[in-house]
Structures are given as structure tokens and as C-alpha cells.
Amino acid sequence: MIVTIDKAGRVVIPARIRARAGLEAGTKLEISYEEGEIRIVRSVGRPRLVQVKGRLVARPTVPPDARPHVDLARILEEERERWPS
């Protein structure tokens, strides 16, 4: 999908992509530039490692109500429909 940068340097993330990614107004994003590519990633708290029955397990640091809702089943179905059988 091609988008255009406006005079103020802003880029609009298309509604379809925002919906699929669970992005809403106020969502924090990290932006970086590496080897000729611009990368935009949702800014989330890093997980912490805890011991559970002798194993290290990653646990989220973001409370459940602050996590984005992403319907993975819907996203997978959309991707399947994009490709011919």
C-alpha cells in the first residue's frame, strides 16, 4: 500500500491497517530507521522473566485492560482470502 507524506512530514496509516493492528488514537509507536528502511512498531512494555516450576517464563508488564484487542482469527482468514487456492 502506498501512502504520501504531507508537508508537515506526517503519514496517515490507512484505516484498514489500523483496525487490523488494533491501533487507536493515543497508541504509542516507536519509529526507527535502519539500512534504508523505516520501521514503525507499537510501543509496549517489555515482558519480565519469572521462574515458574524451575523454568523462566515471560510475563507481560502491561495490564490486561491496556493490551490491544487483535482478532487473530479474522486476520488469518483475511490473509487466506488474499491468496488463490
Protein Blocks (a to p, Z undefined) as FASTA:
>chain_A
ZZdddfkopacddfklmmmnopaehiacddddeehiacddddddddddddeehiacdddf
bdfklpccddfklmmmmmmmmpcZZ
